[in-house]
Structure formats: structure tokens, C-alpha cells
């Protein structure tokens, strides 16, 4: 099943009198249950493409269809609906509320969606169990390790049962061992049927994916399907 279909999209920013072509002519398709890494050097357009895929920005020209809907022509309210219900975001900096416990941080997207209290609390609790944090549900971010905080962020991304998980440098603030644990979690989520799009500049992180899209100067330089070079250990310690 096709989830994302992009045809000849371009993104041009005006900086003073200068026009910056962040994306020039990008076309790609991403199907359900794919595990994709998007790579590229600074200035390649990967952050711009991530913003497009996450409906955080719209293209200057071209076509973007998300599950058959035209993103290019959506209103701000429609884009907000897609972001809240269909896309689970995982950020490098976790983006957790410091004064809220793990359970409340995870349930926030469901609060915005208007889900009843009992249902959303149960859904959030299950998402935390799914990422191995059943014993940390009442802990606040400052009571968790970096890896545990990122797992809370992953649980928050999962709680709406989104069409895709979009992860931006998800191991950027973690040591290598903890980073491998988080990549192990993504491996497990993919095995369960989740569609994952990973944006990274680290080759060894991209090697966990099954398809690597390389950008350069706003264009797709290479798009290849690969065999993952890693079979991560997905068992988590209580820490």
C-alpha cells in the first residue's frame, strides 16, 4: 500500500533578494511497512524534505499525496490533522514536558485529539509498556536516562497509531550504546508492521534501514534498497 507519493517537488526560500533552492526536483514513493533512511550532507535538503514529509511545510511546486490525499492543497487545519493523527514524530532533543510524568507526556497527542480520559490513559500506558518502560510510567524526564527519555518520545509517537513514524536524528543526543538500544527499538517496531522514516547524517545509523535515500544539492543522488547490516538487541534493561 502506497502511503507517500511525491512527484517533482521543489522548495524555494527567499532570503533577502536571493532565492535558495532547498529542493529542486524530488520524486519518491514510500509504501506501508518500509524502513527508510534519508541521508545527505549539510545543505543537501534532507531537513527540508523531512519537513515536507511531516506536513510541517508545503512545497513551492510539485505534488505530494499522503494516503491518497493531496497535501499540496491542504488547509492549515487539514495539515494539523495529518500531523496529529497520521505522523508520529521523534526528535533528537526528545521534546518532553519537564514537569509532567512519562504517562502524561505520551498521552498529549490524544488530549489534542479529544480522546476521553480513561481511553487515552490506557492507550498511553500500553505505548509505554510497548517500549519497555512499564516501571517508569510515573517518572518525570529528569528522573530518566537519555535512552529512557527517547523511549518516552517513541511511545508518544506511537500512541496515535500513526501511518508513519518520522524520526529526526533520534540518536543524536545519546551515547553509542544507548543509540544502539533505540535503533533496536525501531527494528522491533518495523518488525511489528510500522512504517519508519529516519533522517540522519550518520552512516552507521542509516545502515539499520532497508532503503537509503541519499540527497545532494536538493536532488535525490541515490535511492537504493539494502539489507540491514544490523540485527539489534531489542531487550531493554530497567536501568
BAKE-645655 format. One record per residue: residue in one letter; x, y, z of N, C-alpha, C, CB in turn. Coordinates in steps of 0.2 Angstrom, whole numbers, padded with zeros to 4 digits, always signed. Atoms other than C-alpha are relative to their C-alpha. Last residue first. Glycine has a CB too. Example, Ala and Ser with C-alpha at 12.3 -4.5 7.8 and 13.67 -1.06 7.14 Angstrom:
! BAKE-645655
S-0004-0006-0001+0068-0005+0036-0004+0005+0003+0002+0002-0007/A+0004-0006+0000+0062-0022+0039+0004+0006+0000-0005+0000+0006/
***
This chain:
! BAKE-645655
X-0004-0005-0001+0091+0004+0170-0001+0003+0007-0001+0006-0005/X+0004-0005-0004+0076-0007+0168+0004+0006+0001-0002-0003+0007/X-0001+0000-0008+0086-0016+0155-0004+0005+0003+0007+0000+0002/X-0002-0006-0004+0079-0017+0137+0001-0002+0008-0005+0006-0001/X+0001+0001-0007+0079-0032+0125+0002+0006+0004+0002-0006+0003/X+0006-0004-0002+0079-0026+0107-0002-0001+0007-0006-0001-0005/X+0003+0003-0006+0096-0032+0103-0005+0004+0002+0006-0002+0005/X-0001-0002-0007+0100-0026+0086-0003-0004+0005-0003+0007+0000/X+0006+0003-0003+0101-0036+0070+0001+0002+0007+0000-0008-0001/X+0001+0000-0007+0112-0024+0060-0006-0005+0002+0000+0007+0003/X-0007+0003-0002+0119-0023+0042-0001-0002+0008+0005+0004-0002/X-0002-0003-0006+0101-0021+0035+0006-0003+0003-0005+0000+0006/X+0001+0004-0006+0100-0027+0018+0003+0003+0006+0003-0007-0001/X-0005+0003-0003+0098-0013+0005-0002-0005+0005+0005+0005+0003/X+0002+0005-0005+0086-0005-0006+0006-0004+0002-0006-0004-0003/X-0002+0007+0000+0094+0010-0015-0004-0004+0006+0007-0001+0000/X+0006+0003-0004+0089+0028-0019+0001-0008-0001-0007+0003-0003/X+0000+0008+0001+0104+0038-0025-0006-0002+0005+0007-0003+0003/X-0007+0002+0003+0108+0057-0028-0001-0008-0001+0006+0002+0004/X-0001+0006-0002+0090+0063-0025+0006-0003-0004-0006-0005-0001/X+0002+0006+0005+0091+0081-0028+0001-0006+0003+0004+0001-0007/X+0007+0000+0001+0092+0097-0017-0003-0005-0005-0002+0006-0002/X+0002-0006+0004+0110+0099-0018-0007+0000-0002+0005+0001-0006/X-0006-0005+0001+0114+0081-0013-0003+0006-0004+0006-0003-0003/X+0002-0006+0003+0101+0068-0006+0007+0004-0001-0005+0005+0004/X-0005-0005-0001+0104+0050-0002-0002+0006-0004+0007-0003-0002/X+0001-0006+0005+0089+0039+0000+0005+0005+0002-0007+0003+0000/X-0004-0007-0001+0093+0023+0009-0001+0004-0005+0007-0002+0002/X+0000-0004+0006+0081+0008+0010+0004+0006+0002-0007+0001-0003/X+0000+0005+0006+0081-0007+0022+0000+0004-0006-0006-0004+0001/X+0006-0001+0005+0086+0004+0037+0001-0005-0005-0001+0007-0003/X+0005+0004-0003+0099-0001+0051-0006+0000-0005-0002+0003+0007/X-0001+0007+0002+0113+0005+0039-0005-0004+0004+0007-0002+0002/X+0004+0001+0006+0106+0023+0041+0001-0007-0002+0003+0004-0006/X+0007+0000-0002+0113+0023+0059-0005-0001-0006-0002+0007+0003/X+0001+0006-0004+0130+0018+0054-0007-0001+0003+0005-0001+0006/X+0001+0006+0005+0130+0031+0040-0001-0006+0004+0007-0001-0003/X-0005+0005-0002+0127+0045+0052-0001-0006-0004-0002-0001+0008/X-0006-0002+0004+0119+0061+0044+0005-0006+0002+0003+0007+0001/X-0006+0001-0004+0101+0055+0049+0006+0002-0004+0001-0007+0003/X-0004-0005+0003+0083+0056+0044+0006+0001+0005-0004+0007+0000/X-0005-0002-0004+0073+0040+0048+0005+0005-0004+0005-0006+0003/X-0004-0005+0004+0057+0036+0040+0005+0003+0005-0004+0005-0004/X-0005-0004-0003+0048+0021+0048+0004+0004-0005+0005-0004+0005/X-0003-0003+0005+0032+0012+0043+0005+0005+0003-0004+0003-0005/X+0000-0008+0001+0026+0001+0057+0005+0002-0006+0003+0003+0007/X+0004-0002+0006+0022-0018+0054+0000+0008+0000-0006-0002+0001/X+0007+0000-0002+0028-0026+0070-0005+0003-0005-0001+0003+0007/X+0002+0007+0000+0045-0030+0063-0007-0001+0001+0004-0004+0005/X+0000+0002+0007+0047-0011+0060-0003-0007-0001+0006+0001-0004/X+0006-0003+0003+0043-0008+0078-0001-0001-0007+0001+0008+0001/X+0006+0004-0002+0056-0021+0083-0006+0003-0002+0000+0000+0008/X+0000+0007+0004+0070-0013+0072-0007-0004+0002+0006-0004+0002/X+0003-0001+0007+0065+0004+0079+0000-0006-0004+0004+0006-0004/X+0007-0001-0001+0068-0002+0097-0004+0001-0007-0002+0006+0004/X+0003+0006-0001+0085-0009+0092-0008+0000+0000+0002-0004+0006/X+0001+0003+0006+0089+0008+0085-0003-0007+0000+0007+0000-0004/X+0006-0004+0003+0085+0015+0102-0001-0003-0007+0001+0007+0000/X+0006+0002-0003+0096+0002+0110-0006+0003-0003+0000+0001+0008/X+0001+0006+0002+0110+0006+0098-0006-0003+0003+0006-0005+0001/X+0002-0001+0007+0109+0024+0102-0002-0007-0003+0005+0003-0004/X+0008-0002-0001+0110+0019+0121-0003+0001-0007+0000+0006+0004/X+0003+0006-0003+0127+0010+0117-0008+0002+0000+0003-0002+0007/X+0001+0006+0005+0133+0024+0106-0004-0006+0002+0007-0002-0003/X-0007+0004+0001+0130+0038+0118-0002-0006-0005+0003-0002+0007/X-0001+0006-0004+0114+0048+0115+0007-0003-0001-0006-0005-0002/X-0002-0002-0006+0110+0066+0109+0001-0006+0005-0006+0004+0003/X-0005-0005+0000+0110+0062+0091+0002+0002+0007-0003+0006-0004/X-0005+0002-0004+0101+0045+0092+0005+0006+0001+0004-0006-0002/X+0003+0002-0006+0084+0051+0085+0006-0003+0005-0004-0006-0001/X-0006+0001-0004+0092+0061+0071-0002-0003+0007+0004+0007+0001/X-0006-0005+0002+0075+0066+0065+0006-0001+0005-0003+0007+0000/X-0005-0001-0006+0062+0051+0067+0006+0005-0003+0003-0006+0002/X-0005-0004+0003+0046+0051+0057+0005+0002+0005-0003+0006-0004/X-0004-0003-0006+0035+0036+0062+0006+0004-0004+0003-0005+0005/X-0007+0000+0001+0022+0033+0048+0003+0003+0007+0003+0004-0006/X-0001+0003+0006+0003+0029+0047+0008-0001-0001-0003+0004-0006/X-0001-0004+0006+0001+0034+0065+0001-0005-0006+0005+0005+0001/X+0000+0005+0006-0006+0023+0079+0000+0003-0007-0007-0004+0001/X+0006-0002+0004-0010+0039+0090-0001-0006-0006+0001+0006-0004/X+0006+0000-0004+0001+0032+0104-0006+0001-0005+0000+0005+0006/X+0004+0006+0002+0016+0028+0093-0007+0000+0002+0003-0006+0003/X+0001+0000+0007+0025+0045+0093-0005-0006-0002+0006-0001-0004/X+0004-0006+0002+0022+0047+0111-0002+0000-0007+0003+0007+0003/X+0007+0002-0002+0029+0030+0114-0005+0005-0002+0000-0002+0008/X+0003+0005+0005+0044+0035+0104-0007-0002+0002+0005-0006+0000/X+0002-0004+0006+0046+0051+0115-0002-0005-0006+0007+0003-0003/X+0007-0003-0001+0045+0040+0130-0002+0004-0006+0001+0005+0006/X+0005+0005+0000+0059+0029+0123-0007+0003+0001+0001-0006+0004/X+0002+0001+0007+0069+0044+0120-0005-0005-0001+0007-0001-0004/X+0004-0006+0002+0068+0049+0138-0002-0001-0007+0004+0006+0001/X+0007+0001-0003+0073+0031+0143-0004+0006-0003+0000+0000+0007/X+0004+0005+0004+0088+0032+0132-0007-0001+0002+0004-0006+0001/X+0002-0003+0006+0093+0049+0140-0003-0005-0005+0007+0002-0004/X-0006-0001+0004+0091+0042+0157-0002+0003-0007+0004-0007+0000/X-0001+0005+0005+0075+0046+0167+0007+0001-0003-0005+0000-0005/X-0001+0006-0004+0072+0055+0183+0001-0006-0005-0007-0001+0004/X-0007-0001-0003+0074+0072+0174+0001-0006+0005+0000+0006+0005/X-0006+0000+0004+0060+0067+0162+0007+0000+0004+0000+0005-0005/X-0001-0006+0005+0047+0064+0175+0007-0001-0003+0000+0006+0005/X-0006-0004-0001+0044+0046+0182+0000+0006-0005+0006-0004-0002/X+0001-0006-0004+0026+0039+0184+0006+0005+0001-0002-0002+0007/X+0006-0004+0003+0027+0027+0169-0001+0006+0004-0006-0004+0001/X-0002-0007+0000+0044+0021+0173-0005+0005-0002+0006+0001-0005/X-0002-0002-0007+0041+0003+0178+0002+0007+0000+0006-0005+0002/X+0006+0001-0005+0031-0001+0162+0002+0002+0007-0002-0007-0001/X+0000-0005-0005+0045+0007+0151-0006-0001+0005+0000+0007-0002/X-0004+0003-0006+0049-0007+0139+0001+0005+0006+0007-0001-0002/X-0007-0002+0001+0044+0002+0123+0004-0002+0006+0000+0008-0002/X-0002+0002+0006+0027-0007+0122+0008+0001-0001-0004+0002-0006/X-0002+0007-0001+0024-0004+0140+0003-0003-0006-0007-0005+0002/X-0006+0000-0004+0025+0014+0137+0002-0007+0001-0001+0004+0007/X-0006-0003+0005+0013+0013+0122+0006-0001+0004-0002+0007-0002/X-0002+0006+0004+0001+0002+0134+0006+0002-0005-0006-0002-0005/X-0004+0005-0004+0001+0016+0147+0002-0006-0004-0005-0003+0005/X-0007-0002-0002-0003+0029+0134+0004-0005+0004+0000+0007+0003/X-0004+0001+0006-0018+0019+0127+0008+0002+0001-0003+0005-0006/X-0002+0007+0002-0024+0016+0144+0004+0000-0006-0007-0004+0000/X-0005+0002-0005-0023+0035+0148+0002-0007-0001-0003+0001+0007/X-0007-0002+0002-0031+0039+0132+0005-0002+0005+0000+0008-0001/X-0003+0003+0006-0046+0028+0135+0007+0002-0002-0005+0001-0006/X-0002+0007-0002-0049+0034+0153+0003-0004-0006-0007-0004+0002/X-0006+0001-0005-0048+0052+0148+0002-0007+0001-0002+0003+0007/X+0002+0000-0007-0059+0053+0133+0006-0002+0004-0006-0005+0000/X+0002+0006-0002-0050+0057+0116-0002+0000+0008+0006-0005-0001/X+0007+0000-0004-0051+0075+0111-0002-0007+0002-0005+0002-0005/X+0005+0003+0004-0037+0074+0098-0007-0001+0003+0003-0007-0002/X+0001-0004+0006-0026+0086+0107-0006-0002-0004+0006+0002-0003/X+0004-0005-0003-0028+0075+0123-0002+0005-0006+0005+0004+0005/X+0007+0002-0001-0023+0061+0112-0004+0005+0003+0000-0007+0004/X+0003+0000+0007-0007+0069+0106-0007-0002+0001+0004-0004-0004/X+0001-0007+0002-0003+0073+0125-0003+0000-0007+0006+0004+0000/X+0007-0001+0002-0005+0055+0131-0001+0006-0003-0004-0001+0006/X+0002+0004+0005+0014+0051+0130-0007+0001-0002+0001-0007+0002/X-0003-0002+0006+0019+0066+0140-0002-0004-0006+0008-0001+0001/X+0003-0006+0003+0006+0062+0153+0003+0003-0006+0000+0006+0005/X+0006+0002+0003+0012+0044+0155-0004+0007-0003-0005-0002+0006/X+0000+0004+0007+0030+0049+0156-0007-0001-0003+0004-0007+0001/X-0002+0006+0000+0027+0062+0170+0000-0004-0007-0003-0005+0006/X+0005+0005+0000+0025+0080+0168+0003-0007+0000-0004+0001-0007/X+0004+0001-0006+0036+0094+0174-0006-0005+0000-0003+0007+0002/X-0004+0002-0006+0049+0093+0161-0004-0001+0006+0005+0005+0001/X+0002-0005-0005+0037+0092+0146+0003-0002+0006-0008+0001+0001/X+0005+0002-0005+0046+0081+0133-0001+0006+0005+0003-0006+0004/X+0006-0004-0001+0054+0087+0117-0006-0002+0005-0003+0001-0007/X+0005+0004-0004+0066+0072+0115-0007+0004+0000+0002-0001+0007/X+0000-0003-0006+0080+0083+0108-0006-0002+0005+0000+0008+0000/X-0007+0001-0003+0084+0072+0093+0000+0003+0007+0005+0004-0004/X-0006-0005+0001+0066+0072+0089+0006-0002+0003-0003+0007+0002/X-0005+0001-0005+0053+0058+0086+0006+0004-0001+0002-0008+0000/X-0006-0003+0000+0037+0062+0077+0005-0002+0006-0001+0008+0000/X-0003+0000-0006+0022+0051+0074+0007+0002+0000+0000-0007+0003/X-0008+0000-0001+0013+0055+0059+0002+0000+0007+0002+0006-0004/X-0003+0004+0004-0005+0051+0055+0007-0001+0000-0002+0002-0007/X+0003+0007+0000-0016+0058+0069+0004-0005-0004-0007+0000-0003/X+0002+0003-0007-0008+0074+0075-0002-0007-0001-0005+0004+0002/X-0006+0000-0005+0002+0079+0059-0002-0004+0007+0003+0007+0001/X-0005+0005+0002-0012+0074+0047+0006-0001+0005+0003+0002-0007/X+0003+0007-0001-0025+0084+0057+0005-0006-0002-0006+0000-0004/X+0000+0002-0007-0013+0099+0058-0003-0007+0002-0003+0006+0004/X-0007+0001-0001-0011+0099+0039+0001-0002+0007+0005+0005-0002/X-0001+0007+0003-0030+0098+0037+0007-0002+0002-0002+0000-0007/X+0004+0005-0005-0032+0113+0049+0001-0007-0002-0007+0002+0000/X-0004+0001-0006-0018+0123+0039-0003-0005+0005+0001+0007+0004/X+0000-0006-0004-0028+0120+0023+0005-0001+0006-0007+0001+0002/X+0003+0001-0006-0022+0106+0011+0000+0007+0004+0003-0005+0004/X+0006-0005+0000-0018+0110-0007-0003+0000+0006-0004-0002-0006/X-0002-0006+0003+0000+0102-0008-0006+0005+0001+0002-0001-0007/X-0003-0004-0005-0005+0088+0004+0001+0007-0002+0006-0003+0003/X-0005-0005+0003-0016+0080-0009+0002+0005+0006-0003+0004-0006/X+0002-0007+0000-0024+0065-0001+0005+0005-0002-0002+0001+0008/X+0005-0002+0005-0021+0047-0007-0003+0007+0000-0006-0004+0000/X+0006+0005-0001-0013+0041+0009-0005+0002-0005-0002-0001+0007/X+0000+0004-0006-0002+0056+0008-0006-0004+0001+0002+0005+0007/X+0006+0004-0002+0000+0064-0009+0002-0004+0006-0003-0004-0006/X-0001+0004-0005+0013+0077-0013-0006-0003+0003+0004+0004+0006/X+0005+0004-0003+0014+0085-0030+0002-0004+0006-0004-0005-0005/X+0000+0007+0000+0025+0098-0037-0006-0003+0004+0007-0002+0003/X+0003+0003+0006+0029+0116-0033+0000-0007+0000+0003+0003-0007/X+0002-0006+0005+0033+0128-0019-0003-0003-0006+0007+0003-0001/X-0004-0002+0005+0031+0113-0007-0002+0006-0004+0001-0006-0005/X+0003+0002+0007+0022+0113+0009+0005+0002-0005-0007+0003-0001/X+0000-0005+0005+0029+0114+0027-0003-0003-0007+0008+0001-0001/X-0002-0006-0003+0027+0104+0043+0001+0006-0005+0006-0001+0004/X+0006-0005+0001+0017+0091+0034+0002+0006+0004-0006-0003+0001/X+0003-0001-0007+0030+0078+0041-0006+0005+0000+0004+0002+0005/X+0003+0006-0001+0035+0073+0023-0004+0000+0007+0006-0006+0001/X+0005+0001+0005+0038+0091+0019-0003-0006+0002+0003-0001-0007/X+0005-0005-0002+0048+0095+0035-0006-0001-0005+0002+0007+0000/X+0004+0003-0006+0058+0079+0032-0006+0005+0002+0005+0000+0006/X+0004+0006+0002+0062+0085+0014-0004-0003+0006+0004-0005-0003/X+0006-0003+0003+0068+0102+0021-0005-0006-0003+0002+0004-0007/X+0004-0003-0005+0079+0093+0033-0006+0003-0003+0004+0006+0004/X+0003+0006-0004+0086+0082+0020-0005+0003+0005+0005-0004+0003/X+0008-0001+0000+0089+0097+0008-0003-0005+0004-0002-0001-0007/X+0002+0004+0006+0108+0094+0004-0008+0000-0001+0002-0008+0002/X+0002-0004+0006+0113+0109+0014-0002-0004-0006+0006+0004-0002/X+0003-0006-0002+0123+0099+0027-0002+0004-0006+0004+0004+0005/X-0004-0005-0004+0127+0082+0020-0004+0006+0001+0006+0002-0004/X-0003-0005+0004+0114+0069+0015+0004+0005+0004-0006+0004-0004/X-0007-0003-0002+0104+0055+0022+0002+0005-0005+0005-0006-0001/X-0002-0006+0004+0086+0049+0022+0006+0003+0002-0006+0005+0000/X-0005-0005-0003+0084+0032+0030+0001+0005-0006+0006-0004+0002/X-0004-0004+0005+0069+0021+0025+0004+0005+0004-0005+0004-0004/X-0004-0002-0005+0060+0006+0034+0006+0004-0004+0004-0005+0004/X-0007-0001+0002+0045+0002+0023+0004+0003+0006+0000+0005-0006/X-0005+0004-0003+0030-0005+0032+0007+0000-0003-0003-0007-0001/X+0002+0002-0006+0017+0004+0020+0006-0005+0003-0007-0003+0001/X+0005+0004-0002+0025+0011+0005-0001-0002+0007+0001-0007-0005/X-0002+0004-0006+0036+0026+0001-0006-0004+0002+0002+0004+0006/X+0006+0003-0003+0036+0034-0016+0003-0004+0006-0003-0005-0005/X-0001+0007-0004+0049+0046-0022-0007-0002+0002+0005+0001+0005/X+0006+0005+0001+0051+0061-0034+0002-0006+0004-0001-0001-0007/X+0000+0007-0003+0062+0076-0030-0006-0004-0001+0001+0002+0008/X+0004+0004+0004+0066+0091-0042+0000-0007+0003+0002+0000-0007/X+0000-0002+0007+0075+0106-0034-0005-0004-0004+0006-0001-0003/X+0001+0006+0004+0074+0105-0015-0002+0002-0007-0006-0004+0003/X-0001+0005-0004+0082+0119-0005-0001-0007-0002-0004+0001+0007/X+0003+0006+0002+0083+0131-0019+0002-0006+0004+0002-0002-0008/X-0004+0006-0002+0088+0147-0011-0005-0006-0002+0002+0000+0007/X+0005+0006-0001+0081+0163-0019+0005-0006+0001-0004-0001-0007/X-0002+0006+0003+0091+0179-0015-0005-0006+0000+0007-0002+0003/X+0001+0000+0007+0084+0196-0013+0002-0006-0004+0004+0006-0003/X-0002-0007+0002+0083+0194+0006-0002+0000-0008+0007+0002+0001/X-0004-0002-0006+0082+0175+0009+0002+0007-0003+0006-0004+0001/X-0003-0007+0002+0068+0169-0002+0003+0003+0006-0006+0005-0002/X+0001-0005-0005+0065+0150+0000+0003+0007-0002+0004-0002+0007/X-0004-0005+0001+0062+0138-0014-0001+0005+0006-0001+0004-0007/X+0001-0005-0005+0055+0121-0012+0005+0005+0000+0001-0004+0007/X-0005-0005-0001+0053+0109-0026-0002+0005+0006+0001+0004-0007/X+0001-0005-0005+0043+0093-0028+0006+0005+0000-0002-0002+0007/X-0003-0006+0002+0044+0083-0044-0001+0006+0005-0003+0002-0007/X-0002-0001+0007+0032+0070-0039+0002+0007-0001-0006-0002-0004/X-0003-0007+0002+0030+0064-0021+0002+0000-0007+0006+0002+0005/X-0002-0001+0007+0019+0049-0016+0002+0007-0002-0006-0003-0005/X-0002-0007+0002+0018+0044+0002+0002-0001-0007+0006+0002+0004/X+0002-0005-0005+0007+0030+0009+0002+0007-0002+0004-0002+0007/X-0004-0006+0000+0007+0017-0005-0003+0005+0005-0001+0003-0007/X+0004-0006+0000+0000+0000+0000+0004+0006+0000-0005+0000+0006/
***
